[in-house]
Amino acid sequence: MSTDLPAFDEVLSRAEGIGGWLTPSQAELLWEQAVAVPAGGLIVEIGSHQGRSTVVLAAARARVVAIDPFVGGAMFGGLATREVFLRNVADAGVADRVQLRQVRSGLLRQAWTSPVDFLYIDGKHDYWTVSDDLRWAAFLPPGGRLAIVCTNDRILKLFTITGLDGVFTIHSTVDDAVAAVQG
Ligand SMILES: C[S@@+](CC[C@H](N)C(=O)[O-])C[C@H]1O[C@@H](n2cnc3c(N)ncnc32)[C@H](O)[C@@H]1O
């Protein structure tokens, strides 16, 4: 780990000023995963919104590809959110490490070829989109890591039926999952 990394508390206080849903424990998990990415490595984030999780990931000095089409509607705010995202990333001093791709994750994946060291899936949370986003795991090398925000019952069932629980442990709450990963 580079010695010039900021302290997690500093990163968290920066992120907490940004609109979004990332909890402090989730932020800590992302931070731990991001600092473990090797020098020159790549993080792919699916679903960036205003950049709350993006600034945590990028503060760890990794390169981050942030994917978000900036969907419309009251919850996500549409294209105006793109401007908020860009401002937040610039204010956090991490703009040089963040590449924004304004596109749906599934569309970008069709042309994607690069290995991904850490994949963070927090885009559209419906069954079809999450199961499609899981295909990004094909770009993880051995030892690559994946974090998903998912509360969809059908996705959890899919994990059970396919035996994916052997690879990804199922936890009943986000807090349980975060606690288990953090040991
Ligand atoms: C829960 S928010 C992300 C929150 C963000 N990670 C944070 O920490 O605040 C979900 C985001 O996913 C985006 N989104 C929706 N469909 C998407 C897709 N197909 N690919 C990528 N992002 C998508 C939405 O525009 C929205 O900004």
PDBQT file of the ligand as one rigid body, heavy atoms in Angstrom, charges set to zero:
ROOT
HETATM    1  C1  LIG A 201     -27.863   2.967  -6.196  1.00  0.00    +0.000 C 
HETATM    2  S1  LIG A 201     -27.303   4.126  -7.368  1.00  0.00    +0.000 S 
HETATM    3  C2  LIG A 201     -25.574   4.047  -7.216  1.00  0.00    +0.000 C 
HETATM    4  C3  LIG A 201     -25.100   4.640  -5.943  1.00  0.00    +0.000 C 
HETATM    5  C4  LIG A 201     -23.627   4.904  -5.865  1.00  0.00    +0.000 C 
HETATM    6  N1  LIG A 201     -22.842   3.693  -6.047  1.00  0.00    +0.000 N 
HETATM    7  C5  LIG A 201     -23.338   5.564  -4.519  1.00  0.00    +0.000 C 
HETATM    8  O1  LIG A 201     -22.457   5.124  -3.794  1.00  0.00    +0.000 OA
HETATM    9  O2  LIG A 201     -23.998   6.532  -4.190  1.00  0.00    +0.000 OA
HETATM   10  C6  LIG A 201     -27.626   3.291  -8.860  1.00  0.00    +0.000 C 
HETATM   11  C7  LIG A 201     -27.097   3.987 -10.125  1.00  0.00    +0.000 C 
HETATM   12  O3  LIG A 201     -27.105   3.032 -11.160  1.00  0.00    +0.000 OA
HETATM   13  C8  LIG A 201     -27.350   3.699 -12.362  1.00  0.00    +0.000 C 
HETATM   14  N2  LIG A 201     -27.787   2.728 -13.355  1.00  0.00    +0.000 N 
HETATM   15  C9  LIG A 201     -29.044   2.334 -13.676  1.00  0.00    +0.000 A 
HETATM   16  N3  LIG A 201     -28.984   1.429 -14.660  1.00  0.00    +0.000 NA
HETATM   17  C10 LIG A 201     -27.675   1.234 -14.941  1.00  0.00    +0.000 A 
HETATM   18  C11 LIG A 201     -26.972   0.418 -15.872  1.00  0.00    +0.000 A 
HETATM   19  N4  LIG A 201     -27.620  -0.401 -16.712  1.00  0.00    +0.000 N 
HETATM   20  N5  LIG A 201     -25.615   0.488 -15.894  1.00  0.00    +0.000 NA
HETATM   21  C12 LIG A 201     -24.949   1.295 -15.031  1.00  0.00    +0.000 A 
HETATM   22  N6  LIG A 201     -25.568   2.087 -14.132  1.00  0.00    +0.000 NA
HETATM   23  C13 LIG A 201     -26.909   2.049 -14.098  1.00  0.00    +0.000 A 
HETATM   24  C14 LIG A 201     -28.380   4.782 -11.996  1.00  0.00    +0.000 C 
HETATM   25  O4  LIG A 201     -28.354   5.838 -12.960  1.00  0.00    +0.000 OA
HETATM   26  C15 LIG A 201     -27.897   5.183 -10.610  1.00  0.00    +0.000 C 
HETATM   27  O5  LIG A 201     -27.078   6.317 -10.686  1.00  0.00    +0.000 OA
ENDROOT
TORSDOF 0
